[in-house]
């Protein structure tokens, strides 16, 4: 479910993955990046969120 959320709202997904500090930083970078690039940087944040979710699952296991 968190991977699906990462497609739409990567900062929220990062917060739910257990990385609150990185999630807040990403949020403040994500909003201007979306506005100024027209969404071209969104895939970069999706990949970051997926990597952090995957790392969190491997760390917990």
C-alpha positions in Angstrom: 0.0 0.0 0.0 2.9 2.3 0.8 4.3 1.8 -2.7 1.0 3.0 -4.2 1.0 6.1 -2.0 4.6 6.8 -3.1 3.3 7.2 -6.7 0.9 10.0 -5.6 2.5 11.6 -2.5 6.1 10.6 -2.1 6.8 12.8 1.1 3.8 11.3 2.9 5.0 7.8 1.9 8.5 8.5 3.3 6.9 9.7 6.6 4.9 6.5 6.9 8.0 4.5 6.1 9.6 5.7 9.4 11.8 8.5 8.1 10.1 11.7 9.4 13.1 14.0 9.1 13.7 13.0 5.5 10.0 13.2 4.7 9.8 16.8 5.9 12.9 17.8 3.9 11.6 16.1 0.8 8.3 17.8 1.2 9.9 21.3 1.1 11.9 20.3 -1.9 9.1 18.5 -3.7 6.5 21.3 -3.8 8.8 23.9 -5.6 10.2 21.2 -7.8 6.7 20.3 -9.0 5.7 23.9 -9.5 8.9 25.0 -11.4 9.5 21.9 -13.5 5.9 21.1 -14.3 6.2 17.6 -12.8 9.3 16.5 -14.5 11.1 15.8 -11.2 8.2 13.8 -9.7 9.7 10.4 -10.8 12.9 11.2 -8.9 10.9 11.5 -5.7 8.9 8.4 -6.4 12.2 6.4 -6.8 13.6 7.9 -3.6 10.4 6.9 -1.7 10.5 3.4 -3.1 14.1 2.9 -2.1 13.5 4.1 1.4 10.4 1.9 1.7 12.4 -1.1 0.5 15.3 -0.3 2.8 13.0 0.0 5.7 11.4 -3.4 5.0 14.8 -5.1 4.8 16.0 -3.4 7.9 13.0 -4.6 9.9 13.2 -8.2 8.6 
